[in-house]
Structure formats: C-alpha cells, structure tokens
Amino acid sequence: MFEKGLLAGKRILVTGGGSGLGAAMARRFVELSAELIICGRRLEFLEATAAGMRSELGGKVAVISCDIRDGAAVEAMMDQVWREAPIDVLVNNAAATFIAQTEHLSFRAADAILAPTLHGTMYCTLAAGKRWIEGKHKGVVLSILSTSTITGRAFTVPSAMAKSAVLAMTKSLAVEWGPKGVRTVAIAPGAFPTPGASGQLRPEGRDESWAHRNPLGRAGEHSELANLASFLISDQAGYINGEMVVQDGGSHLRSSGAEDLLQWTEAQWQKQREGRGKG
C-alpha cells in the first residue's frame, strides 16, 4: 500500500515492541525502511523478535531492556539511544490491563495497570520530548489508546482512566509542542486479537459472538493497524496533530465492549480472580 521508502531515514522506538501489536507495527516500519529500536522488560524475548525481523526483512533492528514504569530507567534508556543518534518517532505501545470487578481491585492491582499504561507512557514521552526540543529536532509521538477513551469501559476502569489521560496528554502537547516541531497523535484500536490481550480480556466464559456484533462483522487485522500507524508517523501525515484515529470497524458506535460482563455470576468472577492470581 505504501512506497517501500516511506519511513526511510526515520529512527523509531517502539515500547512493548517484542510481541503483539507492537511487534506488528515494528515489523511494518522495518519493511518501509525505518531504523528500529524495540524496548521491553524481557531482553531475551526482544532479542528473539529482533533476530526474526533481521533475518526476514534485513534492516537495522536494535533492542533495549527497560522497565518503563521506572522513570530513571527510561532516562537511562533515552541517554543510551541518543548516544548513537536521536530518534525521530516514539511509539507508546506498552500497556497492561485485565478484567476485574472494580470494587475488588487492590491498590497494587490498580497500580499494575496505571504504572506502564499511564506513568510509563508519560515518562517516555517527556524523555523524548525534552531531548527533541533541546536539540531542535522534529519528532512524532504515536500513542496506542482504546475506544474506552470515548465510551468508558466497565470492568477495566484503571485502563480506561489511563488511556483517557494519555489522550489528554496527546491533545495538550499538540498545542504546547507543535510550535517546537513535535507532533502528537494516537490510535484507538478496536478488537485486534493477540494472545496476551485475549488471555487477559477474553477469558473462557465470555460471549464469543462479539466479533459478529461489529458493524463490519470481524476483528481487525494486525496489518491494518500497522499501516495506519505507518501513515500517521510519516511525513505524509505532517498536518495531523493532536488527533486520535479510531480503528474499530464502527464497534464503539454500538457498544463499549463490556456489556456481556454485566451478566457474569459471582462464581465466574471468583474463577477469574483465582486465575489471575496464578498467572
């Protein structure tokens, strides 16, 4: 769909780029001639993903182990990245979530979601932004959000809160940093199934007909999200700033995606809590 050189000359850092949608976007960026850095907590996992990309696609793919929940660790990562060259694009993809009855959430459980999804995203954005501005280097921040920023979403309240806060950051920084050459944009994906997310959000016992209630009658393909992300971070989208693009087949116009959980029994919720504890 794009010219192979669309992202040539772009150095891109993807958080949570070792698996799922992060890896799908990262792979597409490399196909479009970008130089890639993926970060996450498990170095061996990142190395395996990067090695696969290098062997299949060629190009330059680097990895950095970083726990983005730790602001000092994020600063150290950005120092390491900048020693070679500035990045041109930051993709805030790393996040955490699981379904739970909100009144049963412990402080620790809530923080397990807020820490990477909100704090980590903010730490990475501020670390990249201040370096771009100090160096008078143009940059783009793409944050992967959720349609819960529009509808709210029962049973994933900390995630909905965090994603909504990142949307507020996206809009606010578009105004503050736009004059300094930094664009901020976001995507709100609908259902793009991945093993990790499906395990947390669609455990056994949930309504399996959800995809058919989407106006398009299907879930999204990873390539569709990767192509949208590639366009938004490219120079071709240079006049898009402060906006969130919804990519969910129109699903949020019908439902927030959590209504089936209102019918769950206490026994089903107990089983879910026990399973999460084991995981």
Residue, then its C-alpha position, 0 to 999 in steps of 0.5 A: m500500500f505504501e512506497k517501500g521508502l516511506l519511513a526511510g531515514k526515520r529512527i523509531l522506538v517502539t515500547g512493548g515492541g517484542s510481541g503483539l501489536g507492537a511487534a506488528m507495527a515494528r515489523r511494518f516500519v522495518e519493511l518501509s525502511a525505518e531504523l528500529i529500536i524495540c524496548g521491553r522488560r524481557l531482553e531475551f524475548l526482544e532479542a528473539t523478535a529482533a533476530g526474526m525481523r533481521s533475518e526476514l526483512g534485513g534492516k537495522v533492528a536494535v533492542i533495549s531492556c527497560d522497565i518503563r514504569d521506572g522513570a530513571a530507567v527510561e532516562a537511562m534508556m533515552d541517554q543510551v539511544w541518543r548516544e548513537a543518534p536521536i530518534d525521530v518517532l516514539v511509539n507508546n505501545a506498552a500497556a497492561t490491563f485485565i478484567a476485574q470487578t472494580e470494587h475488588l481491585s487492590f491498590r497494587a492491582a490498580d497500580a499494575i495497570l496505571a504504572p506502564t499504561l499511564h506513568g510509563t507512557m508519560y515518562c517516555t514521552l517527556a524523555a523524548g520530548k525534552r531531548w527533541i526540543e533541546g536539540k531542535h529536532k522534529g519528532v512524532v509521538l504515536s500513542i496506542l489508546s482504546t475506544s474506552t477513551i470515548t465510551g468508558r469501559a466497565f470492568t477495566v476502569p484503571s485502563a480506561m482512566a489511563k488511556s483517557a489521560v494519555l489522550a489528554m496528554t496527546k491533545s495538550l502537547a499538540v498545542e504546547w509542542g507543535p510550535k517546537g516541531v513535535r507532533t502528537v497523535a494516537i490510535a484507538p484500536g478496536a478488537f485486534p486479537t493477540p494472545g496476551a490481550s485475549g488471555q487477559l480480556r477474553p477469558e473462557g466464559r465470555d460471549e464469543s459472538w462479539a466479533h459478529r456484533n461489529p458493524l463490519g462483522r470481524a476483528g481487525e487485522h494486525s496489518e491494518l493497524a500497522n499501516l495506519a500507524s505507518f501513515l500517521i508517523s510519516d511525513q505524509a501525515g505532517y498536518i495531523n496533530g493532536e488527533m486520535v484515529v479510531q480503528d474499530g470497524g464502527s464497534h464503539l458506535r454500538s457498544s463499549g465492549a463490556e456489556d456481556l460482563l454485566q451478566w457474569t455470576e459471582a462464581q465466574w468472577q471468583k474463577q477469574r480472580e483465582g486465575r489471575g492470581k496464578g498467572 
